[in-house]
Amino acid sequence: MPPPPPDYRTVRRYGYLVFGVICLSYVLAYFHRFCPAVLALDMQEAFGASGTLLGVLSSAYFYSYAVMQLPAGLLADSWGSRKTVSAFLLLAAAGSVLMALAPNLGIAVVGRVLVGAGVSTLFACNFKLLSEWFTPSEFVTMGGIFMAVGGLGALSASSPLAWLSSLVGWRASLVGVGFVTLGMAALVFAFVRNRPQEKGWPPIRADAPGSQGPRIALWQGMKEVLGSGRCWPISMWGFLVPGLSFALAGLWGGPYLIQVYGLSKQAAGTVLSMYSVGIIVGSPVLSALSNRVGRKPILLGCSILCLAISGLLWIAPAGLPISALYAVFFSLSFFGGAIGPVMAAVSKELFPPAIAGTAVGTVNLFPFFGAALFQVLMGAIVSRPGAGDPASAFAGVFLLSLCCAAAALVLALGLTETLPASRRTRAPAA
């Protein structure tokens, strides 16, 4: 006689367990993404690298992360999030240790590539899991919580990493993180399940991707997403706004604060920690607001405010009080780095649920290509002959940011709203 079906609360509790394990893993993704901002000058001295080469080292994470977004979505839809995330976290662990032990810049770049590829599957796989374990009204709200928890990784890559690297050195710090990443791979494999049906339970909702009969074939899903023009406006917006935000916070924010304002590594890490706070606060706030007013107004507002921040930094690259720098990095994160769940919701709403992972992975590719490109461009601007003093050199960086933010505003004005008025809430979704 078959066992009785579990009650709804049992299924929900396990869904929260799955979500919690993936969130903890995402802390590592953000740590790896932003740790060069604090370690940049240490690595530059260790490898004798110029500003441009330092940008290449840091951006290697973003290139491999970006390249993997489409395969990550495809793997989430076909191989499953559990196997995909646990296997790729092993790759990230190896990359972190390789980077720590690298005798030269070339080997360090290889390690950084492996780290980026290793944590690249977490974003798309999480949103695939959300589409299976939670209702549509909870999707963007839980995504905001996911991003907020990831912000703890960015926070740990600021002041705590500055303190740890001063104590044991940057190499030993990265070795330790590699072993933590290995432990998280084991946790994911042990506890994460792709959908309730794998536990013998009914789906959370009737239209869950796993309950709709035959799945869309791997290459058919890719063809549908890439062959449609619907994903390109939001993708290019992500290339510009989060891409610029990640480039500044993930590498050049630290040298800017140290070289222009004369801050110590620890003091610069404290200012950079406001970027993490912005993600922690901004992700759930923007997600909840997008459920109330729609996706387009949020993207439009973020474009305008990123334009204002870039303009302020361009006009006064060395003239801001330290208190204002805290507000700048918080705002840069809130309006540029915390927007991921809203972008994921837009990409999911543009395509059928059965290819949710592919759609989210495709759109999520672009912010990281943007970050990779902008980190190298900013390095070339800072180290170009005749750049002048550090303040003048970074003014060129912020002029680039200003131009890209203006282009993003134009794109935002042309976006189509994907959340029907009937699905908008009067209060944040729970």
TORDRENLO-651493 format. One line per 8 residues: number of its first residue (from 0); their letters; for each residue x, y, z of N, C-alpha, C. Coordinates in steps of 0.001 Angstrom, whole numbers, plus 500000, padded with zeros to 6 digits. Atoms other than C-alpha are relative to their C-alpha. Layout:
NUM = a = X/Y/Z/X/Y/Z/X/Y/Z  ... .
END
This chain:
0 = mpppppdy = 500851/498809/500000/500000/500000/500000/500889/501244/500000  499114/498830/500085/501577/503335/498962/499840/500900/501216  500089/499092/498850/502408/505817/501720/499085/501170/499680  500885/498856/500243/499980/508709/502181/500797/501199/499514  499268/498825/500493/500923/511922/500354/500289/500973/501137  499672/499031/498949/502659/514551/502488/499053/501192/499938  500844/498808/500045/500726/517589/503520/500770/501145/499338  499442/498875/500754/501319/520901/501773/501159/500643/500752 .
8 = rtvrrygy = 498952/499343/499215/503413/522252/504644/501321/499241/499929  498772/500788/500129/505910/519382/504339/500726/500336/498702  499412/499654/501290/506464/520144/500664/500601/501400/500051  499514/498619/499923/506811/523838/501398/501278/500093/500818  498796/499959/499163/509357/523239/504155/501209/499488/499235  498854/500502/500762/511523/521166/501863/500399/500985/498905  499681/498971/500981/511257/523860/499200/500866/501096/500593  499188/498989/499339/512657/526346/501695/501400/499468/500310 .
16 = lvfgvicl = 498678/500598/499790/515488/523917/502513/500824/500056/498711  499324/499932/501296/516381/523659/498809/500462/501429/499728  499695/498595/500244/516253/527432/498511/501135/500476/500907  498971/499572/499057/518403/527910/501628/501384/499517/499617  498695/500542/500394/521186/525632/500394/500543/500743/498779  499558/499272/501189/521303/527370/497012/500413/501430/500367  499639/498647/499560/521356/530769/498743/501388/500017/500628  498671/500063/499384/524365/529746/500838/501089/499852/498943 .
24 = syvlayfh = 499029/500150/501084/526134/528671/497667/500216/501313/499271  499905/498742/500739/525382/532020/496061/500840/501033/500743  499084/499141/499237/527258/533764/498882/501405/499899/499422  498661/500199/500560/530408/532243/497379/500144/500663/498639  499931/499372/501316/529552/533512/493891/500296/501488/500132  499768/498570/499812/529419/537088/495142/501361/500278/500623  498663/499808/499429/532552/536688/497233/501051/499960/498896  499013/500125/501079/534539/535493/494231/499901/501173/499018 .
32 = rfcpavla = 500201/498925/500980/533029/538223/492048/500676/501284/500435  499559/498681/499542/534078/541143/494235/501313/500003/500775  498777/499998/499200/537200/539997/496100/501173/500738/499350  498858/499249/500542/539637/541565/493553/500006/501487/500359  500011/498573/499647/538476/545056/494581/500864/500262/501220  499187/499860/498795/540167/544524/497960/501425/499484/499775  498694/500632/500200/543028/542301/496753/500753/500545/498790  499453/499560/501286/543740/544235/493531/501449/500443/500095 .
40 = ldmqeafg = 498640/499465/499934/546859/546095/494605/500987/498943/500488  499135/501103/499569/548267/543015/496403/500347/499107/498811  499758/500857/501161/547851/540920/493239/500827/500725/498948  499218/499234/500971/549219/543709/491071/501469/499991/500371  498600/500034/499539/552373/543802/493191/500591/498597/499850  499502/501375/500055/552673/539998/493319/500358/499580/498576  499792/500429/501380/552437/539593/489536/500673/501068/499131  499399/498931/500778/553969/542912/488459/499155/500407/498815 .
48 = asgtllgv = 500938/499757/501102/550875/543660/486369/499672/501481/499873  500492/498651/500241/549811/546933/484772/498503/500058/500314  501437/499854/499769/546313/548333/485255/499178/499212/498993  500734/500737/501032/545189/546809/481951/500042/498503/500272  499886/501426/499727/546539/543360/482845/499244/499610/501266  500789/500263/498797/544958/543601/486285/498518/499893/499634  501373/500081/500482/541664/544265/484517/499730/498691/499293  500148/501298/500677/542237/541170/482376/499846/498889/501024 .
56 = lssayfys = 500085/501030/498961/542815/539048/485495/498620/500000/500653  501297/499939/499326/539676/540264/487263/498859/499661/499052  501095/500203/500946/537526/540215/484124/499902/498563/499519  500050/501402/500429/538439/536575/483414/498833/499273/500654  501176/500567/499314/535789/535636/485987/498737/500309/499207  501234/499575/500653/533140/537624/484124/499853/499396/498611  500092/500617/501329/534010/536242/480685/499510/498562/500103  500417/501401/499884/533738/532627/481779/498596/499893/500593 .
64 = yavmqlpa = 501341/499980/499413/530668/533399/483903/498973/500315/498914  500936/499604/501049/529003/535102/480944/499831/498905/498951  500063/501046/501022/529898/532399/478421/499167/498818/500485  500689/501161/499454/528407/529792/480749/498510/500225/500251  501393/499770/499626/525029/531478/481238/499010/499230/499122  500906/500764/500859/523355/529923/478196/500115/498501/500272  499918/501415/499615/524770/526426/478894/499415/499721/501378  500548/500204/498659/523791/526889/482548/498485/499865/499953 .
72 = glladswg = 501448/500094/500132/520176/527533/481596/499575/498698/499339  500314/501253/500689/520176/524584/479214/500187/498808/500933  499761/501085/499053/521684/522320/481882/498935/499959/501087  501065/499958/498994/519115/523493/484428/498724/499369/499466  501217/500540/500596/516326/522564/482016/500117/498516/499663  499842/501377/500467/517825/519202/480974/500656/499094/501053  499251/500828/499052/520425/517809/483416/499467/500155/501421  500531/499733/498672/518807/519406/486478/500921/500876/500820 .
80 = srktvsaf = 499222/499044/499208/519909/522064/488955/500911/499312/501009  499207/500664/498958/521165/519605/491593/501359/499551/499469  498746/500489/500552/523791/517889/489451/500835/501146/499430  499274/498901/500642/524688/521077/487588/500761/500836/501020  499360/499118/499016/525397/523232/490645/501100/499263/500762  498998/500707/499199/527226/520570/492671/501257/499702/499183  498829/500296/500831/529487/519583/489762/500823/501251/499723  499274/498787/500352/530378/523144/488839/500635/500668/501220 .
88 = lllaaags = 499345/499470/498806/531104/524158/492447/501344/499316/500244  498694/500661/499916/533880/521543/492385/501021/500723/499125  499127/499256/500901/535331/523461/489448/500421/501324/500629  499690/498726/499347/535112/526739/491384/501010/499806/501125  499058/500272/498915/536912/525197/494362/501415/499809/499463  498685/500212/500609/539765/524036/492127/500582/501304/499480  499531/498726/500537/539978/527449/490470/500500/500940/501076  499580/499118/498908/540202/529307/493783/501371/499603/500532 .
96 = vlmalapn = 498702/500465/499513/543090/527132/494973/501089/500249/498962  499013/499762/501058/544857/527389/491600/500396/501467/499950  499710/498564/500021/544588/531172/491650/500881/500388/501192  499225/499679/498804/545959/531290/495201/501456/499549/499867  498653/500565/500092/548978/529142/494309/500731/500407/498723  499443/499664/501316/549632/530714/490883/501362/500684/500123  498676/499357/499961/553310/531551/490303/500094/501215/499086  499958/498870/500927/552493/534043/487540/498581/500392/499602 .
104 = lgiavvgr = 501307/499452/500358/549667/536080/486060/499204/499047/499110  500699/500891/500915/548853/533555/483333/499268/498887/500725  500626/501074/499226/548153/530738/485799/498857/500573/500845  501058/499370/499213/546137/533139/487974/498758/500253/499148  501134/499781/500905/543961/534017/484962/499250/498694/499760  500642/501299/500183/543307/530308/484366/499153/499650/501226  500762/500255/498782/542252/529936/488006/498758/500850/500091  501148/499085/499962/540001/532960/487742/498920/499567/498996 .
112 = vlvgagvs = 500952/500521/500989/538387/531500/484592/499226/498820/500585  500666/501163/499409/537654/528263/486444/499017/500416/501099  500910/499516/498960/536132/530151/489373/498726/500563/499371  501172/499407/500646/533845/532155/487091/499085/498951/499400  500808/501077/500582/532724/529044/485229/499331/499180/501095  500514/500850/498945/532256/527148/488486/498786/500546/500719  501157/499416/499302/529833/529585/490116/498944/500518/499020  500874/499414/501015/528148/530517/486836/498617/499382/499949 .
120 = tlfacnfk = 501279/500690/500144/525328/527986/487123/499001/500360/501094  500858/499791/498839/523927/529217/490437/498788/500865/499693  501093/499058/500232/521811/532093/489133/498870/499342/499206  501036/500603/500834/519957/530283/486341/499379/498786/500683  500540/501184/499331/519621/527072/488368/499089/500386/501162  500887/499558/498924/518169/528964/491328/498635/500389/499455  501295/499552/500510/515488/530593/489216/499228/498860/499343  500683/501210/500452/514729/527246/487601/499357/499292/501189 .
128 = llsewftp = 500550/500620/498800/514276/525796/491106/498809/500790/500541  501120/499177/499545/512058/528736/492072/498748/499738/499169  501151/500258/500864/509824/528009/489079/499359/498647/500297  500530/501319/499663/509386/524435/490386/499467/499923/501428  500326/500139/498580/509154/524937/494159/499126/501127/500549  500769/498858/499504/507287/528289/494417/498995/500461/498953  501058/499520/500893/504236/529973/492930/500489/501203/499202  499569/498841/500798/504460/532702/490232/500082/501297/500802 .
136 = sefvtmgg = 499966/498753/499227/503644/535449/492743/501190/500050/500949  498844/500043/499106/506523/534284/494939/501325/500060/499248  498771/500170/500781/509052/533969/492103/500946/501184/500163  499095/498852/499965/510422/537507/492009/500351/500382/501431  499704/499686/498605/510141/537993/495793/501086/499084/500554  498962/500933/499553/512149/534849/496534/501315/500271/499275  498789/499614/500718/514582/535942/493830/500690/501183/500650  499423/498863/499290/515066/539200/495712/500712/499574/501269 .
144 = ifmavggl = 499345/500526/498805/515845/537291/498897/501298/499288/499622  498811/500697/500507/518287/535132/496925/501137/500982/499736  498980/498993/500285/520141/538211/495689/500494/500664/501278  499611/499362/498745/520104/539755/499163/500973/499124/500776  499079/500908/499322/521735/536662/500665/501340/499966/499270  498762/499916/500760/524276/536749/497844/500805/501228/500369  499318/498785/499583/525052/540273/498981/500881/499800/501219  499122/500306/498867/526497/538753/502148/501372/499557/499515 .
152 = galsassp = 498713/500376/500572/529186/537299/499909/500803/501220/499594  499315/498752/500346/529984/540748/498570/500480/500716/501254  499605/499376/498738/530057/542027/502149/501240/499330/500583  498833/500711/499476/532518/539316/503181/501241/500243/499158  498861/499701/500876/534702/540305/500215/500482/501438/500154  499553/498619/499777/535107/543853/501580/500837/500061/501278  499213/499845/498766/536202/544628/505157/500496/498677/500580  499473/501265/499443/536380/540997/506394/501161/499426/499185 .
160 = lawlsslv = 498904/500511/500820/538549/539976/503441/501247/500864/500149  498847/499117/499797/540750/543046/503885/500719/499644/501301  499399/500384/498716/541289/542037/507527/500693/498652/499888  499434/501342/500100/541876/538356/506693/501271/499993/499154  498820/499990/500865/544298/539074/503860/501179/500706/500662  498924/499348/499248/546262/541426/506105/500589/499057/501042  499569/500916/498951/546450/538639/508694/500772/498807/499442  499383/501237/500500/547301/535558/506584/500480/500120/498556 .
168 = gwraslvg = 499597/499830/501392/547897/536974/503095/498869/499641/499044  501095/500218/500948/545718/536963/499997/499987/498577/499468  499943/501360/500530/546917/533546/498829/499327/499005/500961  500595/500903/499017/545999/531711/502045/498493/500234/500111  501430/499689/499942/542642/533495/502062/499238/499275/498894  500683/500645/501123/541750/532147/498618/500034/498477/500107  499974/501448/499766/542867/528609/499548/498856/499606/500939  501082/500285/499061/540478/528694/502507/498638/500052/499340 .
176 = vgfvtlgm = 501277/499880/500700/537624/529861/500292/499783/498806/499070  500119/501175/500854/538364/526993/497910/499455/498796/500754  500491/501135/499220/537781/524442/500672/498552/500218/500452  501405/499713/499677/534561/526180/501743/499108/499695/498797  500751/500269/501217/533374/525967/498133/499812/498504/499789  500094/501454/500102/534119/522236/498124/498913/499461/500931  501043/500422/499058/531932/521802/501207/498605/500331/499517  501312/499617/500507/529061/523660/499579/499564/499090/498861 .
184 = aalvfafv = 500352/500942/501064/529195/521331/496563/499383/498739/500594  500538/501188/499348/528602/518401/498917/498604/500255/500558  501318/499674/499461/525664/520145/500607/498939/500060/498908  500956/499914/501101/523978/520896/497287/499604/498614/499522  500305/501343/500498/524256/517297/496120/499160/499223/501006  500708/500751/498963/522946/515995/499456/498552/500437/500165  501321/499502/499599/519888/518224/499882/499129/500556/498871  500804/499364/501047/518790/519912/496652/499324/498938/499138 .
192 = rnrpqekg = 500727/500812/500967/516107/518251/494505/499389/500950/498974  500395/499114/501096/515043/519645/491140/498544/500430/500070  501433/499706/499955/511286/519498/491782/499350/499100/501042  500667/500838/498991/508791/518103/494331/499765/498566/499528  500290/501331/500517/508040/515156/492042/501149/499019/500249  498874/500878/499744/511563/513782/492673/499967/499410/501406  500223/500545/498663/510514/513243/496298/498707/499189/500058  501273/500703/500031/507303/511547/495170/498831/500866/500410 .
200 = wppirada = 501037/499067/499580/505274/514676/495939/499358/500655/498786  500636/499286/501122/502783/516557/493748/500661/501354/499794  499407/498670/500242/503932/519809/492093/499312/501072/500830  500538/498889/499213/503446/523053/493974/498847/500684/499276  501040/499323/500787/501357/524510/491156/499711/499199/498738  500460/500820/501122/499415/523061/488268/500808/500223/498737  499277/499709/501239/501461/524803/485579/501507/499919/500183  498557/500163/499815/504869/523857/486997/500611/499334/498785 .
208 = pgsqgpri = 499399/500563/501196/507302/523028/484183/500045/498486/500005  499907/501444/499926/507685/519466/485423/498665/499307/499897  501314/500613/500043/503908/518894/485267/499307/500204/498678  500638/499661/501248/503281/519921/481721/500248/498981/498898  499787/501004/501027/504003/516640/479984/501418/500046/499490  498643/500074/500546/506999/516254/477652/500717/501346/500076  499199/498778/499943/509791/518760/478109/500374/500464/498596  499479/499481/501260/510929/521023/475327/501439/499521/499849 .
216 = alwqgmke = 498654/500526/500240/514056/519529/473745/501050/501080/500243  498897/499104/499644/517402/521050/474713/500246/501070/498947  499655/499039/501046/518235/522657/471377/498785/500779/499529  501207/499261/500369/514631/523587/470699/499800/501204/500910  500113/498876/499069/514575/525710/473861/501000/501088/499695  498980/499018/500336/517837/527402/472913/499620/500769/498738  500391/499357/501250/516556/528093/469406/498864/500984/500220  501144/499115/499748/513331/529578/470736/500424/501292/500678 .
224 = vlgsgrcw = 499562/498799/499279/515119/531967/473094/500868/500884/499115  499071/499201/500790/517945/533054/470799/499393/500495/498697  500613/499599/501258/515750/533204/467722/498939/501061/500145  501026/498986/499761/513327/535614/469344/500643/501343/500312  499492/498660/499697/513911/539354/469440/499549/500508/501348  500562/499513/498742/512047/539576/472747/501043/500163/501095  499044/499960/498900/515120/538966/474901/501054/501082/499836  498861/499118/500249/517447/541530/473305/499944/501352/500719 .
232 = pismwgfl = 499981/498709/499283/516258/544861/474824/500395/499871/501468  499649/500147/498589/516416/543616/478419/501432/499494/500135  498622/500489/499950/519695/541830/477650/501003/501144/499850  499078/498885/500206/521382/544984/476354/499949/500982/501167  500098/499164/498795/520057/546962/479310/500868/499403/501106  499180/500656/498991/521684/544382/481592/501489/500124/499705  498600/499815/500389/524946/544668/479637/500523/501336/500520  499553/498658/499656/525085/548380/480439/499927/500306/501493 .
240 = vpglsfal = 500175/499531/498618/523684/548947/483940/500652/499068/501023  499262/500870/499076/524629/545901/486041/501452/499777/499569  498634/500185/500466/527701/545483/483832/500936/501080/500525  499190/498900/499471/529031/548911/484803/500131/499916/501516  499997/500094/498545/528068/548404/488425/500979/498931/500474  499097/501077/499618/529928/545083/488654/501459/500362/499711  498633/499637/500351/532994/546515/486915/500606/500948/501026  499498/499050/499018/533315/549385/489379/500169/499350/501371 .
248 = aglwggpy = 499937/500582/498659/532522/547425/492542/500902/498779/500041  499250/501235/500010/534270/544226/491460/501487/500169/499809  498560/499790/500164/537649/545801/490666/500413/501440/500268  499403/498678/500015/538152/549513/490128/499550/500919/501124  500394/499199/498845/536292/550820/493167/501091/500058/501046  498932/500017/499001/539128/549722/495457/501174/500896/499621  498924/499085/500406/541996/551347/493497/499572/501464/499965  500497/498617/500016/539835/554476/493041/500054/500602/501406 .
256 = liqvygls = 500029/499478/498631/539341/554881/496801/501406/500119/500589  498643/499990/499439/542979/554077/497626/500875/501065/499335  499097/499113/500729/544688/556109/494897/499505/501441/499946  500535/498634/500102/542356/559126/494659/499771/500610/501376  500333/499457/498682/541264/559494/498289/501024/499641/501079  498952/500334/499046/544333/557987/499966/499556/499100/501133  500477/500881/498942/542353/555423/501973/500884/498767/500106  499312/501272/499822/543996/552354/503450/499153/498887/499389 .
264 = kqaagtvl = 500749/501120/500553/542994/548921/502155/498785/499676/500870  501107/500303/499112/540840/548343/505245/498911/501071/499909  500988/498920/500096/539173/551778/504989/499251/499942/498673  500656/500153/501295/538490/551260/501280/499017/498832/500030  500900/501141/499869/537001/547845/502103/498731/500357/500749  501188/499574/499258/534659/549506/504585/499054/500791/499103  500848/499258/500932/533402/551931/501933/499367/499040/498987  500513/500952/500980/533054/549098/499425/498931/499092/500597 .
272 = smysvgii = 501015/500844/499372/530995/547153/501968/498592/500569/499815  501315/499410/500243/528179/549610/501262/499383/499461/498714  500530/500643/501205/527872/547985/497849/499249/498724/500386  500653/501217/499528/527023/544753/499643/498686/500316/500697  501223/499600/499310/524504/546519/501848/498926/500386/498990  500961/499620/501037/522881/547950/498735/499341/498799/499350  500575/501223/500570/522418/544455/497295/499050/499344/500991  500815/500644/498973/521080/543085/500583/498660/500725/500162 .
280 = vgspvlsa = 501229/499216/499845/518544/545916/500892/499244/500123/498686  500652/499670/501262/517873/546639/497246/499306/498848/499316  500584/501124/500731/517154/543150/495915/498567/499708/500427  501404/500236/499637/514030/542452/498008/499107/501218/499793  500819/498790/500171/512868/546078/497829/499595/500169/498536  500317/499847/501423/513108/546322/494023/499086/498877/499520  500855/501124/500387/511546/542863/493669/498565/500236/500425  501348/499746/499511/508575/543789/495839/499339/501151/499236 .
288 = lsnrvgrk = 500557/498864/500742/508114/547129/494085/499607/499595/498578  500330/500408/501366/508181/545446/490679/498723/499175/499949  501272/500711/499929/505282/543245/491813/498823/500956/500156  501078/499021/499782/503307/546381/492651/499794/500904/498793  500130/498990/501056/504052/548816/489835/500370/499484/498619  499575/500535/501291/505415/546552/487094/501505/500030/499862  498550/500130/500201/508852/545757/485740/500610/501263/499368  499416/498890/500753/509375/548685/483350/500277/501224/500870 .
296 = pillgcsi = 499690/498818/499179/509036/551533/485915/501241/499820/500868  498816/500246/499172/511694/549894/488104/501264/500126/499160  498823/499925/500872/514128/549493/485210/500253/501435/499538  499870/498600/500410/513461/553064/484080/500584/500845/501138  499499/499245/498856/514024/554471/487567/501462/499697/500293  498600/500359/499772/517271/552545/487986/500910/500639/498958  499202/499363/501059/518506/553909/484651/500260/501465/500323  499872/498565/499693/517861/557494/485697/500972/500220/501157 .
304 = lclaisgl = 499160/499792/498830/519562/557125/489069/501446/499596/499740  498622/500347/500378/522606/555342/487615/500625/501108/499151  499527/498855/500777/522904/558237/485158/500426/501130/500937  499676/498935/499050/522865/560691/488083/501269/499683/500784  498798/500393/499247/525507/558737/490046/501248/500147/499139  498852/499889/500902/527819/558532/487037/500358/501454/499747  499751/498578/500221/527414/562249/486396/500677/500649/501186  499397/499443/498795/528265/563107/489992/501473/499610/500102 .
312 = lwiapagl = 498611/500457/499910/531442/560998/489941/500867/500616/498908  499240/499378/501082/532494/562462/486597/500323/501459/500323  499810/498574/499692/532037/566054/487770/500986/500185/501152  499165/499815/498803/533767/565575/491138/500669/498686/500384  499391/501303/499689/535984/562453/491029/500800/499993/501295  499191/499948/498780/538104/563655/493954/499434/500982/501015  500510/498922/499166/535843/566232/495564/498865/499621/500927  501100/500422/499151/533340/564157/497526/500478/499705/501423 .
320 = pisalyav = 499635/500411/498637/533401/563803/501321/499869/498488/500136  500018/501453/499820/533957/560288/502606/498578/499504/500251  501388/500410/499742/530366/560139/503861/499208/499871/498700  500689/500079/501279/529160/560803/500317/500430/498759/499215  499544/501207/500690/531302/557920/499009/499249/498765/500495  500826/501096/499490/529408/555553/501299/498654/499977/499267  501301/499917/500676/526155/556786/499738/500122/499644/498524  499804/500290/501425/527585/556534/496210/500071/498504/499760 .
328 = ffslsffg = 499859/501439/500228/528596/552886/496534/498744/499232/500401  501296/500606/499677/525325/552025/498254/499035/500162/498831  500925/499727/501098/523366/553669/495433/500400/499256/498730  499509/500736/501166/525562/552103/492746/499530/498549/500045  500464/501374/499830/524595/548725/494164/498485/499911/499946  501457/500050/499899/520948/549454/494951/499353/500104/498624  500645/499743/501287/520135/550754/491479/500682/499304/498821  499304/500647/501102/522715/548850/489415/500281/498527/500204 .
336 = gaigpvma = 499615/501377/499747/523663/545599/491130/498903/499118/500544  501052/500771/499331/520445/544549/492893/498810/499701/499103  501128/500073/500920/518243/544466/489806/499814/498603/499408  500025/501321/500615/518928/540811/488908/498658/499274/500067  501281/500715/499952/515614/539330/490181/498942/500582/499066  500977/499384/500907/513584/541836/488175/500322/499617/498561  499615/500445/501338/515578/541027/485036/499642/498540/499778  500348/501417/500129/515085/537312/485714/498503/499821/499813 .
344 = avskelfp = 501454/500095/500150/511340/537830/486108/499573/500396/498593  500341/499571/501365/511169/539719/482805/500329/498891/499006  499600/501041/500950/513091/536984/480971/499113/498776/500124  500895/501138/499804/510919/534251/482518/498619/500270/499404  501347/499648/500479/507730/536101/481584/499928/500140/498478  499981/499880/501457/508818/536425/477968/499858/498650/499289  499944/501313/500633/508933/532638/477366/499218/498973/500812  500746/501043/499287/507101/529394/478304/500758/499502/501231 .
352 = paiagtav = 499334/500479/498780/507796/527946/481792/500980/498867/499775  499131/501155/500219/509411/524813/480341/501423/500387/499617  498643/499548/500332/512398/526872/479150/500397/501197/500866  499681/498896/499087/512579/529176/482158/501496/500100/500251  498558/499963/499742/516181/528167/482874/500784/500552/498829  499314/499513/501191/517289/528796/479301/499806/501502/499821  500291/498572/500168/515572/532201/479161/500760/500847/501017  499296/499245/498959/516996/533381/482490/501504/499980/499755 .
360 = gtvnlfpf = 498562/500096/500257/520467/532103/481616/500448/500861/498847  499641/499194/501167/520453/533851/478246/500090/501479/500362  500005/498582/499634/519526/537265/479648/501112/500289/501011  498986/499788/498972/521896/536830/482601/501413/499958/499451  498687/499986/500648/524793/536368/480190/500526/501424/499834  499573/498680/500449/524870/540039/479257/500600/500886/501091  499336/499171/498985/525608/541783/482599/501460/499608/500220  498643/500455/499712/528739/539655/482936/500929/500221/498815 .
368 = fgaalfqv = 499212/499546/501135/529935/540248/479402/500295/501494/500145  499785/498566/499792/529440/543929/480195/501060/500264/501041  499013/499802/498939/531393/543684/483438/501404/499650/499528  498687/500410/500500/534235/541827/481725/500590/501049/499070  499516/499001/500942/534501/544359/478918/500337/501309/500697  499784/498706/499350/534184/547406/481162/501196/499964/500945  498828/500056/499126/536826/546180/483616/501287/500221/499209  498802/499821/500828/539389/545978/480812/500059/501416/499444 .
376 = lmgaivsr = 500028/498624/500524/538285/549280/479252/500390/501009/501076  499664/499082/498915/538490/551011/482622/501475/499913/500355  498574/500146/499748/541962/549561/483190/500836/500724/498958  499281/499303/501068/543077/550900/479813/499903/501512/500162  500187/498562/499787/541640/554345/480636/500889/500498/501133  499227/499582/498826/543329/554508/484035/501500/500000/499710  498561/500145/500219/546738/553384/482751/500475/500574/498673  499598/499477/501310/546762/555195/479405/501064/501084/500158 .
384 = pgagdpas = 498990/498943/499940/549744/557462/478667/499339/501382/500019  500548/498655/499923/549029/561053/479603/498705/500088/500761  501255/499971/499249/546122/560117/481886/500029/501024/501122  499887/498996/498943/547461/562552/484466/499919/499368/501377  500095/500503/498630/546923/562212/488204/498832/499017/500104  501065/501006/499877/544627/559434/489525/498589/500564/499866  501346/499424/500099/541634/561767/489820/499620/500248/498544  500277/499759/501423/541890/562778/486148/499798/498690/499250 .
392 = afagvfll = 500130/501292/500664/542366/559161/485087/498633/499386/500283  501299/500587/499661/539266/558024/486960/498834/500840/499487  501053/499199/500635/537279/560952/485564/499643/499419/498638  500267/500660/501279/537661/559188/482205/499160/498752/500168  500807/501192/499696/536252/556004/483754/498536/500394/500204  501372/499608/499689/533204/557875/485007/499304/500653/498806  500598/499511/501245/532684/559580/481652/499465/498828/499179  500479/501211/500666/532443/556108/480123/498704/499518/500651 .
400 = slccaaaa = 501204/500427/499284/529907/555190/482821/498815/500897/499667  501070/499048/500302/527893/558336/482104/499406/499738/498621  500490/500250/501366/527641/557596/478378/499194/498713/499929  500713/501277/500023/526598/553991/478960/498680/500086/500757  501246/499830/499254/524005/554995/481562/498962/500751/499160  500917/499282/500884/522495/557422/479044/499412/499057/498948  500495/500984/500970/522242/554605/476483/499011/499049/500655  500914/500888/499284/520586/552386/479098/498645/500666/500221 .
408 = lvlalglt = 501261/499275/499822/517978/555064/479746/499163/499946/498728  500712/500094/501284/517064/555076/476054/499391/498605/499832  500511/501368/500088/516716/551284/476133/498815/499782/500933  501074/500184/499022/514546/551410/479257/498700/500636/499520  501200/499334/500519/512163/553851/477598/499291/499137/498960  500596/500826/501046/511606/551320/474801/499585/498613/500447  500357/501330/499518/511045/548250/477012/498486/499812/500058  501417/500353/499896/507677/546484/476977/499740/499397/501371 .
416 = etlpasrr = 500366/500546/498693/505987/545756/480298/499578/498537/499862  500324/501428/500078/505789/541991/480949/499061/499531/501107  500884/500400/498909/503706/541954/484154/498606/500569/499762  501352/499488/500233/499963/542192/483402/499465/500725/501231  500580/499236/498889/497998/544654/485524/499248/499091/500949  500785/500915/499153/495880/541759/486805/500856/499247/501008  499112/500728/499110/498940/540189/488452/500762/500908/500962  499300/499085/499106/500161/543299/490233/499343/500000/501374 .
424 = trapaa = 500499/500084/498638/499825/543241/494007/499868/501377/500609  500146/498743/499254/498674/545951/496344/501026/500084/501128  498958/500063/498979/501386/544874/498772/501042/499027/499514  498963/500937/500435/504680/543009/498363/499530/498564/500120  500421/501400/499995/504109/539376/497465/500689/499246/501121  499449/500814/498904/504619/536850/500257/500147/498559/499548 .
END
